[in-house]
């Protein structure tokens, strides 16, 4: 049996052992404790840096479910803290090692009910998720990585790239237009 304590405070558990019939017998009871994995809770995220990918992260280490943004695909997740400089674009790449579908949500805070980004990847395939900080000040975001199925198991690698936003890439950096001058070779992605 496992009794996870998802709080930051110590917690006592009472375990009662009994028999199904009025018989006596000896038994051995052992208890062990272990800490939750870093990033298992939104309040204690794993700090993800662009220069250090997170390798072989285990879906089973997630403790809290993420329910923001959608009513489906809200099983346990692992949480990552992402630093976003002013006017920057972040690219998060999730590479699952087995046949499960990543569910990625980017939140402004743990208690957020809306997402900065909410996407599902493809079954067993790497997926890329892009989000931006359009503001003039640095900010932090939380990326929650889980699976579309609560029973999904497996590991994944996670990589982050952060770059300055280019003109036209975010609303706060529009491309200047000159009346009568065409803008050639523009593309939408």
N, C-alpha and C positions, 0 to 999 in steps of 0.2 A: 504494500500500500504506500502511496505517496501523498503527503499533505503539504502542498506548497504554501509558503507564507509570502504573499505578494506585497506585503507592507514593508516599511523600513524599520518597524519596531519588532522586538522579540515577541514571540508568541508561544504560549504553552498549549499542548495538546494532551488530552486524556485518552488513553487507549485501554479498552476493556476487552479481556480475553475470557471466553467462556466455552463450554462444551454444549453440544446439542442434546445430550442425554445426561442423566445424573451419574456420571462416572468420574472418577478421579484419575489424574495422570500428570506426569511431569512434562514440562515444555520449556523451551528457551525462547526468550524474546530479545531481539536486538534492534537497536535504533541507531541510525546514522543521520547526520545532517550534512548538507552541502549548500554552497552559495549558488544563487541563480547566475546564469551566464551574463556577462556584460552585454547590455542591449536587450535583455529579456523583458524589461519594463520600460514604458515610455519615460518615466521619471528618472531613469538611470540609463540613458542611451550610450551606445558605443560611438566614440568620436571618429568619424570617417574623414580622413584627410586625402587630398588629391595625390600625394606622393606615396601613400601606403595603402595598397588594396587590402580588403578583408578577404582572406582566403579560407575556404572550407568551412563557412558558417553553416551551422546545422539548424534546420527548421524546427527540430524538436526542442531546441533551447529557448524558443519563444515562450513567453508566459502569458502576457496580456493579449486579448483580442483587440483588433482595431475595427471600430464600427463607424468611423467618420466616413462620409461621402456616399456610401452605398449600403444597401441591405443584404447584399450577397458578398461572397469572397471575404468574409470577415473572421477567419480563423485566427489562431495565434500568429503573432508577428514578432520580428526583431526590429529594434528601433535604432536609428543612426542620427547623430547630430552632424549637421553640415553647416560650415561657415560660408556665407555668401558675401563677398565684397560688394560695394555699391555698383550698380549697373553691370552685373555679371550674369553669365549663363552657366548653369551646372548641367553636366551630362552624367547620369548614373547608369551603369551597365550591370545587369544582373545575369549571371551565367549559371543556370541550374545544372547539377551533375546527373540528374535522372529525370524521369518522365513526370514532372509536375509543372503547373502553370503559375508563374509569379504574379502576385498582386502587389502593386507598388502605389503607396499613397504618400504625398508630401504635405506635411502639416506645418502651420505656423507655431502651434503649441499643442501640448498633450490634450487639452480640453477642447480643441477646435472641432466644430461639427462640419466644417467645410474644408476642402482641400485646395492647396495650391496646384496640385497635380494628382490625378487618379487614373491609373492605367493598369490594364492586364497585359501580360506578356503572352507568348505562344507556348504551347505544350513542349517542354523539354528543350526549348531553344533560348539562346541569349536574347535579352530584350534591352532596349535603350530608352531611357526616360529623361526628358529635358525639362528643366524649370529655370526660372529667372528671378533675380532681384532687380526690379526696375527702379528702385528707389535710389536716392542720393546718399543714403547711409548704409553701412554694413549691417547685416542681419543674420540670424540663424534660422535654420529650418530643421524639421524632423522628418526623416524618410523612414517609413514603415514598410518592411519587406516581409511578405507572407505568401501564402499560396491560395488558389481559388477554392481548394478543398481542405476542410479542417483536418482530415485524416492523412494529408500528404506528408511524405517523409523524404528526406534527402538533404544534400548539402548544396551550397552555392558559393560562387565567388562574386565579390562586389567591387567595382572600381568607380572612382569619381574623378571627373575632370572639371575644372572651373576655369573659365576664360572671360576676359572683358567682353561685354556686349558690343557688337558692331552697330553702326548706324542702320536704323531700320529693323534691327532685331528685337528691340523692346520699344514700347510706346514712349519712354522718356528720352529716347535717342532717335527722333524721326530723321528721315532722309530729306534734306532741303530740296525744294523744287523751285525752278526758275520758270516764270511764265514764258511759254513759247519754246522752251528747250526740252526736247524729249529725253526720257530716261530709258536707255536701251539696255538689253540683257538683264532685266529684273526677273527674279524667279521666286516662287513661293515654295516653301518646304513644309 
